[in-house]
Amino acid sequence: MLFMVRFTDQPDRLDIRQAHIAAHMEWLGLHAAQVRIGGPLRETPEGNPVGALWLVEAASRAEVDALLATDPFWVNGLRASVEILEWRKAVPAGPATIG
């Protein structure tokens, strides 16, 4: 099952992001089978991240919650909120390449 995960970061906490980005990227590498695609969200191309959007593969919402609880950004208080919704591709036979 796929879940859309939308994070909103604590405002004015770029210091937390910068302090834990290496650990966060390492964590993402360890969980690449679950976090299928993800990246930061910005209000403008040159702006600082204000959150993130991920597609997570998991058996349940509880599994997503447990996964997120171990992310260094979550553990160290960067995230202000998270929205988790079940997601399905609208056109199952169509292409899904990104990049």
C-alpha positions as CSV (number, residue, x, y, z in Angstrom):
1,M,0.0,0.0,0.0
2,L,1.3,3.5,-0.8
3,F,0.9,6.5,1.5
4,M,1.4,10.2,0.7
5,V,3.3,11.9,3.6
6,R,3.3,15.7,3.7
7,F,5.5,17.3,6.4
8,T,5.4,20.9,7.5
9,D,8.6,22.1,9.2
10,Q,8.8,24.3,12.3
11,P,9.2,27.9,11.0
12,D,12.6,29.5,11.3
13,R,14.3,26.2,12.3
14,L,16.7,25.9,9.4
15,D,19.4,25.3,12.1
16,I,17.8,21.9,12.9
17,R,17.7,20.9,9.3
18,Q,21.3,21.8,8.7
19,A,22.5,20.1,11.9
20,H,20.8,16.8,11.1
21,I,20.8,16.7,7.2
22,A,23.6,14.1,7.1
23,A,21.9,11.8,9.5
24,H,18.5,12.3,7.7
25,M,20.1,11.4,4.3
26,E,21.7,8.3,5.8
27,W,18.4,7.3,7.4
28,L,16.6,7.8,4.0
29,G,19.3,5.5,2.4
30,L,18.6,2.8,5.0
31,H,14.8,3.1,4.4
32,A,14.8,3.4,0.6
33,A,12.6,0.4,0.2
34,Q,9.9,2.1,2.2
35,V,10.4,5.8,1.2
36,R,9.9,5.3,-2.5
37,I,10.3,8.9,-3.5
38,G,10.6,12.1,-1.5
39,G,12.1,15.5,-1.3
40,P,11.8,19.0,0.3
41,L,9.1,21.5,-0.5
42,R,9.9,25.2,-1.1
43,E,7.7,28.2,-1.6
44,T,10.2,29.4,-4.3
45,P,13.0,27.6,-6.1
46,E,15.6,29.6,-4.2
47,G,13.8,29.4,-0.8
48,N,14.6,27.3,2.2
49,P,12.7,24.1,2.6
50,V,9.4,24.5,4.5
51,G,8.6,20.8,4.6
52,A,8.7,17.7,2.5
53,L,6.6,15.3,0.4
54,W,7.2,11.5,0.4
55,L,5.6,8.4,-1.1
56,V,5.9,5.6,1.4
57,E,5.2,1.9,0.9
58,A,3.9,0.2,4.0
59,A,1.4,-2.4,5.1
60,S,-0.5,0.1,7.3
61,R,-0.7,3.6,8.6
62,A,0.7,2.4,11.9
63,E,3.8,1.1,10.0
64,V,4.2,4.6,8.5
65,D,3.9,6.2,11.9
66,A,6.5,3.9,13.3
67,L,8.9,4.6,10.4
68,L,8.6,8.4,10.7
69,A,9.2,8.2,14.5
70,T,12.8,7.1,13.7
71,D,13.7,9.9,11.2
72,P,16.4,12.2,12.6
73,F,14.4,15.3,11.4
74,W,11.3,14.0,13.4
75,V,13.4,12.9,16.5
76,N,15.1,16.3,16.7
77,G,12.0,18.4,16.3
78,L,12.2,19.8,12.8
79,R,8.7,18.7,11.8
80,A,5.8,20.8,13.0
81,S,3.1,18.5,11.5
82,V,2.6,15.5,9.3
83,E,-0.4,14.5,7.1
84,I,-0.6,10.8,6.0
85,L,-3.0,9.7,3.4
86,E,-3.5,6.4,1.5
87,W,-2.6,7.0,-2.2
88,R,-3.2,5.1,-5.4
89,K,-2.0,5.9,-8.9
90,A,-5.0,7.1,-11.0
91,V,-3.9,5.4,-14.2
92,P,-2.4,2.0,-13.2
93,A,-1.2,1.1,-16.7
94,G,0.4,4.5,-17.5
95,P,4.1,5.5,-17.0
96,A,5.2,6.7,-13.6
97,T,8.8,7.9,-14.3
98,I,10.1,11.0,-12.5
99,G,13.3,12.7,-13.2
